[in-house]
Amino acid sequence: MELILKVYIYRDGARPIFHQPHLRGIYASEGWFMKLMEENRQFVTRDPEMAHLFYLPYSMRQLGMALYVPNSHNLKPLSIFLRDYTNTIAAKYPFWNRTHGSDHFLVACHDWGPYTLTAHEELTKNTIKALCNADTSEGIFVARKDVSLPETTIRTPRKPLRNVGGFRVSQRPLLAFFAGNMHGRVRPTLLKHWQDKHEDMKIYGPLPLRVSRKMSYVQHMKSSKFCICPMGYEVNSPRIIESIYYECVPVIIADNFPPPLSDVLDWSKFSVAVAEKDIPKLREILVAIPMRRYLTMQINVKMVQKHFLWNPRPIRYDLFHMILHSIWSSRLNQIQIPES
């Protein structure tokens, strides 16, 4: 990839929806990728005839801020906007029509990302979609063609790696930790079964002020062996990558969710997947993991951490490179090798 890949970025589209990355919050992945892609000199080409891939540089988060009417529950204006943009690209340039969009890609982390594509059939079915909301049960995200995008919470854009790192295992007295809002179908079940049941399992709704005064959310993650990552309204959770940042083994509770970068990383080596129906057995599952296996998993979390970092200037094998590699691999897998 490093020697061959060239990406053409369409210059069309006005800010803030296009070319204006949002670098803070839980949807920051799409913004950081856009920022680093548009600044890149190694992979970007100004000559579209040289390109292997074509990037549609819009921000799903900015699109929602610009066009969504609060409390309307109506995503149609967003879908129509992307349909019209895609049609404009197809009419203005010859590149979309050569492959019907299959060598084009988009990167969208907002939960609504998949649902705003559906007004344009080729945009939905043919493009390579890097999505945080990578739900294989809904018929939009296609496993092995599309890319499961890590959902990374960035609180300080000037220091995206702030607080990365964790405590050694001997300083992790808690078996498991979760705190968060109670939306979706999974989290209320988690709370019902495990809140206030065991001293070494700290399972909360929003972290109570009386608790956070003594130990912050980040300190809880750094003091836990396992960090519980249940889906909310959608399958992904920023806690998955936060767990890796704080060197806590993630426990993913989200059916129909292919973990990010699973085309190259074996998640079974550094995380635990728990089926939604097995939430009542959660403690039993975690306690049954032998200490030797846990220690190996925790070491592996630290080893894969570099693949999930947004560096201000991209470094080989970091998250920018890994996402781009997954998109590139997807395109290669689509191309059929002719029989000799």
C-alpha positions in Angstrom: 0.0 0.0 0.0 2.7 2.5 1.0 4.4 2.1 -2.4 1.4 1.9 -4.7 -1.8 3.5 -3.3 -3.0 6.9 -4.6 -6.2 8.6 -3.5 -8.0 11.4 -5.2 -10.0 13.8 -3.0 -12.9 15.6 -4.7 -12.5 19.3 -4.2 -16.2 19.9 -4.7 -18.4 20.8 -1.7 -18.6 23.8 0.6 -17.7 24.0 4.3 -18.8 23.1 6.9 -20.2 19.8 5.5 -17.1 19.2 3.3 -13.4 19.7 4.0 -14.0 20.9 7.6 -13.0 18.1 10.1 -14.6 18.1 13.5 -11.8 16.8 15.9 -13.5 16.6 19.2 -16.0 14.1 20.8 -17.2 10.6 20.2 -17.5 11.0 16.4 -14.0 12.4 16.0 -12.8 9.5 13.9 -14.3 10.9 10.7 -12.8 14.3 11.4 -9.3 13.0 12.2 -9.3 10.8 9.1 -10.4 13.8 6.9 -7.8 16.1 8.4 -4.9 13.6 8.0 -6.1 12.5 4.5 -6.3 16.1 3.2 -2.9 17.0 4.7 -1.2 13.8 3.3 1.3 14.0 0.5 2.3 10.3 0.3 -1.1 8.8 -0.7 -3.0 11.8 -2.2 -2.7 12.6 -5.9 -4.0 15.6 -7.7 -4.3 13.6 -10.9 -7.5 11.5 -10.7 -6.2 9.4 -13.6 -3.5 8.1 -11.3 -5.9 7.3 -8.4 -6.9 3.8 -7.2 -9.4 5.2 -4.7 -11.7 8.3 -4.7 -12.6 10.0 -1.3 -15.9 11.7 -0.7 -14.7 14.2 1.9 -17.8 15.0 3.8 -18.4 15.0 7.6 -21.5 13.1 8.7 -21.4 15.0 12.0 -21.3 18.4 10.2 -24.0 17.3 7.8 -26.3 16.6 10.7 -25.5 19.9 12.4 -26.2 21.8 9.2 -29.4 20.1 7.9 -31.1 18.1 10.7 -34.1 19.8 12.3 -33.9 19.0 16.0 -36.5 16.6 17.3 -37.9 16.0 13.8 -36.6 12.4 13.5 -36.4 13.1 9.8 -33.2 12.1 8.0 -34.6 12.6 4.5 -33.1 16.0 3.9 -29.7 14.6 4.7 -30.2 11.6 2.4 -31.4 13.9 -0.4 -28.4 16.2 0.1 -25.9 13.2 -0.3 -27.9 11.9 -3.3 -27.7 15.2 -5.1 -24.0 15.5 -4.2 -23.2 12.0 -5.6 -25.2 12.8 -8.8 -23.3 16.0 -9.2 -20.0 14.1 -8.9 -21.1 11.5 -11.4 -22.2 14.1 -13.9 -19.2 16.3 -13.5 -16.4 13.7 -13.6 -16.1 10.3 -15.5 -14.7 8.4 -12.5 -17.9 7.4 -10.6 -19.5 6.0 -13.7 -16.5 3.8 -14.6 -17.1 1.5 -11.6 -20.6 2.8 -10.5 -18.8 4.0 -7.3 -17.1 0.8 -6.2 -13.7 2.5 -6.1 -15.1 5.4 -4.1 -15.1 5.5 -0.3 -16.6 7.6 2.5 -15.8 7.8 6.2 -18.7 8.5 8.6 -18.7 7.9 12.4 -22.1 9.5 13.4 -24.8 6.9 14.2 -26.8 8.2 11.3 -24.1 7.5 8.7 -25.6 4.4 7.1 -29.2 5.8 7.0 -28.3 8.9 5.1 -27.0 6.9 2.1 -30.2 5.2 1.1 -31.6 7.8 -1.3 -28.8 6.8 -3.8 -28.6 3.1 -4.7 -25.0 3.0 -5.9 -23.8 5.1 -3.0 -25.4 2.5 -0.6 -24.5 -0.7 -2.4 -21.2 0.0 -4.2 -19.1 2.4 -2.3 -16.7 1.3 0.4 -18.3 2.6 3.6 -16.1 3.1 6.6 -18.7 3.4 9.3 -18.7 3.4 13.1 -22.3 2.1 13.0 -21.2 -1.2 11.5 -24.4 -3.2 12.1 -24.5 -6.2 9.8 -28.2 -6.9 10.6 -29.6 -3.9 8.8 -28.6 -4.6 5.2 -26.5 -1.4 4.7 -23.1 -2.3 6.1 -21.7 -5.2 4.3 -19.1 -7.3 6.1 -15.8 -7.9 4.2 -16.7 -5.0 1.8 -17.3 -2.2 4.1 -15.0 -1.1 7.0 -15.8 -1.1 10.7 -14.6 2.3 11.8 -13.2 2.7 15.4 -15.2 5.2 17.5 -12.6 7.3 19.3 -13.4 9.9 21.9 -11.1 12.8 21.6 -11.5 15.3 24.4 -8.4 17.5 23.7 -7.7 17.8 19.9 -4.4 19.5 20.5 -3.3 16.5 22.6 -5.2 13.5 21.1 -3.0 11.0 23.0 -3.7 12.6 26.4 -4.2 10.1 29.3 -3.3 7.1 27.0 -1.8 4.3 29.2 -2.9 2.3 32.2 -2.0 0.8 35.5 -0.2 -2.5 35.9 -2.4 -5.5 36.6 -1.5 -5.5 40.3 -3.1 -2.0 40.5 -6.4 -3.1 39.0 -8.5 -4.3 42.0 -11.8 -4.1 40.1 -12.9 -7.1 38.0 -15.2 -5.0 35.7 -16.5 -1.5 35.2 -19.2 0.3 33.2 -20.7 3.7 33.5 -22.9 5.5 30.9 -26.3 6.6 29.8 -29.1 4.0 29.8 -30.2 4.1 26.1 -30.7 1.1 23.8 -31.8 -2.4 24.7 -28.6 -3.8 26.2 -27.5 -1.3 28.9 -30.7 -1.5 31.0 -30.3 -5.3 31.1 -26.7 -4.9 32.2 -27.7 -2.6 35.0 -30.6 -4.8 36.1 -28.4 -7.8 36.5 -25.2 -6.3 37.8 -25.6 -3.0 39.6 -24.6 -3.2 43.3 -24.3 -7.0 43.1 -20.5 -7.5 43.7 -18.0 -5.2 45.3 -15.4 -5.8 42.5 -18.0 -5.1 39.7 -18.7 -1.4 39.4 -21.7 -1.2 37.1 -23.5 2.2 37.0 -25.8 4.3 34.9 -24.2 7.8 34.5 -21.3 7.8 37.0 -22.7 9.3 40.2 -21.1 12.5 41.4 -20.4 11.0 44.8 -18.4 8.3 43.1 -16.6 10.5 40.5 -15.3 12.8 43.3 -13.3 9.9 44.7 -12.4 8.2 41.4 -12.9 9.6 37.9 -14.3 7.6 34.9 -10.8 7.3 33.4 -9.4 6.1 36.8 -12.1 3.5 37.0 -11.1 2.1 33.6 -7.4 2.1 34.5 -8.2 0.3 37.8 -10.3 -2.5 36.1 -9.2 -5.7 34.6 -12.2 -5.8 32.2 -14.1 -2.8 30.8 -17.7 -3.5 29.8 -18.6 -2.1 26.4 -22.3 -2.5 25.7 -23.9 -1.1 22.6 -26.2 1.9 23.0 -28.7 2.8 20.4 -26.2 1.5 17.8 -23.7 -1.4 17.9 -20.5 0.6 18.4 -19.3 2.2 21.6 -16.4 4.6 22.2 -15.6 2.5 25.3 -14.1 -0.2 23.1 -11.2 2.0 22.0 -11.1 3.8 25.4 -10.5 0.4 27.0 -7.6 -0.1 24.7 -6.2 3.4 25.4 -6.4 2.7 29.2 -5.1 -0.9 28.8 -8.2 -2.6 30.1 -9.5 -5.7 28.3 -12.7 -4.7 26.5 -15.8 -6.8 26.9 -18.0 -6.2 23.8 -21.7 -6.8 24.2 -23.2 -6.1 20.8 -24.6 -8.8 18.5 -24.1 -8.2 14.7 -21.0 -6.0 15.2 -17.7 -6.8 13.4 -15.0 -5.1 15.5 -12.8 -2.5 13.8 -9.7 -3.6 11.9 -10.7 -7.3 12.2 -9.4 -7.8 8.7 -5.9 -7.8 10.2 -6.4 -8.1 14.0 -7.7 -11.1 15.9 -9.9 -9.6 18.6 -10.2 -12.9 20.4 -6.6 -12.4 21.5 -7.3 -9.1 23.3 -11.0 -8.8 24.0 -14.0 -10.8 25.2 -17.2 -11.0 23.2 -20.4 -11.7 25.2 -23.7 -12.3 23.5 -26.5 -10.1 24.6 -28.5 -13.1 25.8 -25.5 -14.0 28.1 -25.5 -10.8 30.2 -26.9 -12.7 33.2 -23.8 -14.9 33.0 -21.4 -12.0 32.7 -19.5 -12.5 35.9 -19.4 -16.2 35.4 -17.8 -15.7 32.0 -15.2 -13.3 33.3 -14.2 -15.2 36.4 -13.8 -18.4 34.3 -11.0 -16.7 32.3 -7.7 -18.1 33.7 -5.2 -15.5 35.0 -2.6 -16.6 32.5 -5.0 -16.0 29.6 -6.0 -12.7 31.1 -2.4 -11.6 31.4 -1.8 -12.5 27.8 -4.9 -10.6 26.7 -3.8 -7.5 28.7 -0.3 -7.6 27.1 -2.0 -7.9 23.7 -4.1 -4.8 24.5 -1.0 -2.9 25.0 0.6 -4.3 21.8 -2.4 -3.3 19.6 -2.8 0.1 21.2 -0.6 1.7 18.6 -3.0 0.8 15.9 -5.8 2.8 17.5 -4.0 6.1 18.1 -4.6 9.4 16.2 -1.1 10.9 15.9 -1.0 14.6 14.9 1.4 13.5 12.2 0.6 9.9 11.0 3.0 7.2 12.0 3.2 3.8 10.2 0.7 1.3 11.6 -1.3 4.0 13.5 -5.1 4.4 13.1 -4.9 6.6 10.0 -2.8 4.0 8.2 -4.9 1.1 9.5 -8.2 2.6 8.3 -6.7 3.4 4.9 -5.3 -0.1 4.7 -8.7 -1.6 5.4 -10.3 0.5 2.7 -7.5 -0.4 0.2 -7.8 -4.1 1.1 -11.5 -4.0 0.5 -11.0 -2.5 -2.9 -8.4 -5.2 -3.8 -10.8 -7.9 -2.6 -13.5 -6.6 -5.0 -11.3 -6.8 -8.0 -11.6 -10.2 -9.7 -8.3 -11.6 -11.0 -8.9 -12.8 -14.5 -8.3 -16.5 -15.2 -5.0 -17.2 -17.1 
